[in-house]
């Protein structure tokens, strides 16, 4: 809703790699205003070829495809990056 604040929480955990093979046990969860909307526990984010891959950047922003025909405003407040929810 225009002009409304929302609480967005995202948890992403890399999958395991065992004996050079990526195991689809990664986690992606998404909460909006406390309601769990996405709950995946079978995610494959890295393979044996990229077993040391880790998160080293965080990008937060809206996705509008190839561009928006109107001006967009995006406010972020009380940003917290943590290693657990």
C-alpha positions in Angstrom: 0.0 0.0 0.0 1.3 3.4 -0.9 2.7 5.2 2.1 2.5 2.2 4.4 5.5 0.6 6.2 6.0 -3.2 6.1 8.3 -5.5 8.0 10.2 -7.8 5.6 12.4 -10.6 6.8 14.4 -13.0 4.7 16.5 -16.0 5.7 18.8 -17.7 3.2 21.0 -20.6 4.2 23.5 -22.1 1.7 23.1 -25.8 0.9 25.6 -28.5 1.9 28.3 -29.9 -0.3 29.3 -33.5 0.4 32.0 -35.5 -1.4 32.0 -32.8 -4.1 28.3 -32.9 -4.8 25.8 -30.2 -3.9 23.0 -31.4 -1.6 19.6 -29.6 -2.1 19.2 -28.7 1.6 19.5 -24.9 1.4 16.8 -22.8 3.0 15.0 -19.7 1.7 12.2 -18.2 3.9 10.4 -14.9 3.4 8.1 -13.2 6.0 6.0 -10.1 5.3 4.6 -8.4 8.4 5.1 -11.6 10.4 3.4 -13.9 7.9 5.6 -16.7 6.4 4.9 -16.4 2.6 7.8 -18.5 1.2 9.3 -21.6 3.0 11.7 -23.7 0.9 14.1 -26.2 2.5 15.2 -28.0 -0.7 17.2 -25.2 -2.4 20.4 -25.8 -4.3 22.5 -22.6 -4.3 26.0 -24.0 -4.9 27.4 -27.1 -6.5 30.5 -29.2 -5.9 32.3 -27.1 -8.5 31.6 -24.0 -6.3 31.7 -25.6 -2.9 33.3 -22.6 -1.3 30.8 -20.1 -2.6 29.5 -17.8 0.2 27.5 -14.6 0.5 29.8 -11.5 0.3 27.3 -8.8 -0.8 23.8 -7.7 0.0 21.6 -5.8 -2.5 18.2 -4.5 -1.4 15.9 -2.9 -3.9 12.7 -3.3 -5.8 12.7 -5.3 -9.0 10.6 -3.8 -11.8 12.1 -5.7 -14.8 13.6 -3.5 -17.6 12.4 -0.3 -16.0 9.5 1.6 -14.5 7.4 4.1 -16.6 6.9 6.2 -13.5 9.1 7.5 -10.7 9.6 5.0 -7.8 10.3 5.8 -4.1 11.8 3.1 -1.8 12.5 3.7 1.8 14.4 1.4 4.2 14.5 1.9 7.9 16.0 -0.1 10.8 18.0 -2.5 8.5 19.5 -5.4 10.4 21.7 -8.1 8.9 22.1 -11.1 11.1 23.2 -14.8 11.1 19.8 -16.0 12.5 16.2 -14.8 12.7 
